[in-house]
């Protein structure tokens, strides 16, 4: 979904195909998906297996942006969905899938992630396509997301290089801050100082997600600079991007004319809910807990709707965005026992498993209620389900 000009370059790193037929999980499931026979852990793995089967690029560590391929797709997936693949592989590893197949997923995506890391420009950062495809745009939101992914993998493995990668992403994101529009972070490195570009803006997503990365780094290293920047970015989003009526968050503000893009997305709410919960854990300040609770209820009101004869469903678009909302709800749940928001999402993906997948490729519809295929072909639509099922499994403490 990002416009990139790149050159054709060297062939990709060789790795044998990761997709194998597993022996521990039924290939397909009929009937009650909430039974103990088919756990969320199993579902997460089955979805990742299916992704590698259909999206994997033979002889490389890479995957396709879409299946079937869509007009304008790059040769290999953009950083954003590829980093989500790394998240999925990390979560499977966390759940105990340590056999040769899933180790292949983790190792291959870790190798692949390094192929996006550009150290030729200062500060170093991850670019939007592999370096083999030539120099390309570097997005601050992509790097915030990648830094969070790297830090999660570091907590699992103890690999110091992953922590260094997360810090690299933080440094890059911090370089996007400027006083225009009251603060906040630019979205794209290439338009940061180009007032005539339509994307000359400060964005909620990168500012909020960068705050998440900074807070998690502070929890790891206790360096005050991380906490200071996280509080500043949090405050900017709260002051300038919060809708005071419904407690959702607007998308962005134009630096050129101050106009607001009033679109609201689940991941902006999710990141800010998580940030508020983290700040409450770190500081003990009840104001942050009150923010988290208000924004959680606001997001639930904005982003769910009643589907006739089926119950309450989250919005029928961008499942990965909703995966980030789940992160926020799970963080909040560690300090507040309300489960309504999570329970609704769990019931949605239970329903989707049975009623919102294609019968041949088993790709999920973008709409979990099963009424609209949407962008089913998008890698990001599919890999979001790996994360969601995995996080539900971990939350439920499945064995």
CORVEN-V502142 format. One record per backbone hydrogen bond with DSSP energy under -0.5 kcal/mol. NH is the residue of the N-H (numbers start at 1). CO is the residue of the C=O. If there is no record, write none. Layout:
NH;CO  NH;CO
This chain:
4;2  6;4  7;133  22;20  33;31  35;32  38;35  39;37  43;39  44;40  45;41  46;42  47;43  48;44  49;45  50;46  51;47  52;48  53;49  54;50  55;51  56;51  56;52  57;62  58;56  60;57  61;13  64;55  67;377  73;70  77;63  79;128  82;78  83;79  84;80  85;81  86;82  87;83  88;84  89;85  90;86  91;87  92;88  93;89  94;90  95;91  96;93  97;92  98;96  103;99  104;100  105;101  106;102  107;103  108;104  109;105  110;106  111;107  112;108  113;109  114;110  115;111  115;112  116;113  117;114  118;116  118;125  119;117  125;118  127;116  128;137  131;115  133;130  134;131  140;187  141;187  143;139  144;140  145;141  146;142  147;143  148;144  149;145  150;146  151;147  152;148  153;149  154;150  155;151  156;152  157;153  158;154  160;158  162;159  163;159  164;160  165;161  166;162  167;163  168;164  169;165  170;166  171;167  172;168  173;169  174;170  175;171  176;173  177;174  178;184  182;179  183;180  186;176  187;201  189;138  191;188  192;189  194;191  197;194  200;197  201;199  202;253  203;185  204;251  205;251  207;203  208;204  209;205  210;206  211;207  212;208  213;209  214;210  215;211  216;212  217;213  218;214  219;215  220;216  221;217  222;218  224;222  226;223  227;223  228;224  229;225  230;226  231;227  232;228  233;229  234;230  235;231  236;232  237;233  238;234  239;235  240;236  241;236  241;237  242;237  243;248  244;242  247;243  250;241  251;261  251;263  252;261  253;202  254;259  255;200  256;200  258;254  261;252  262;260  268;265  269;265  270;266  271;267  272;268  273;269  274;270  275;271  276;272  277;273  278;274  279;275  280;276  281;277  282;278  283;279  284;280  288;285  289;285  290;286  291;287  292;288  293;289  294;290  295;291  296;292  297;293  298;294  299;295  300;296  301;297  302;298  303;299  304;300  305;313  307;311  308;306  310;307  311;307  313;305  315;303  317;315  321;318  322;318  323;319  324;320  325;321  326;322  327;323  328;324  329;325  330;326  331;327  332;328  333;329  334;330  334;331  335;332  336;332  343;339  344;340  345;341  346;342  347;343  348;344  349;345  350;346  351;347  352;348  353;349  354;350  354;351  355;351  356;352  358;363  362;358  365;356  366;373  367;372  368;366  370;367  376;374  378;375  379;65  382;378  383;379  384;380  385;382  386;382  386;383  387;383  388;384  389;385  390;386  391;387  392;388  393;389  394;390  395;391  396;392  397;394  398;393
